[in-house]
Amino acid sequence: MTNKHPITECIETQLQIYLNDLKGTSPNGIYQMVLAVVEKPMLELVMQHAKQNQSLAAQYLGINRNTLHKKLVEHQLIK
């Protein structure tokens, strides 16, 4: 038996509720929906932790600073 990470369990539970609520209707765009729901709060919290330093936040996230900047703009977290 493997121990799942609490975030994994939360996402699985909420995604199952979402699919059940569709009551047989075909889902659409789940991938983008889940990414957007998870990505924005993650970016907000990491940026807070990094005191709004994008280079440091990018390092924490393991992504390129330009990629982080693009994501922050996409989620309207910066202009």
Sequence and secondary structure as in RCSB ss.txt:
>XXXX:A:sequence
MTNKHPITECIETQLQIYLNDLKGTSPNGIYQMVLAVVEKPMLELVMQHAKQNQSLAAQYLGINRNTLHKKLVEH
QLIK
>XXXX:A:secstr
     HHHHHHHHHHHHHHHHTTT     HHHHHHHHHHHHHHHHHHHHTTT HHHHHHHHTS HHHHHHHHHHT
TS  
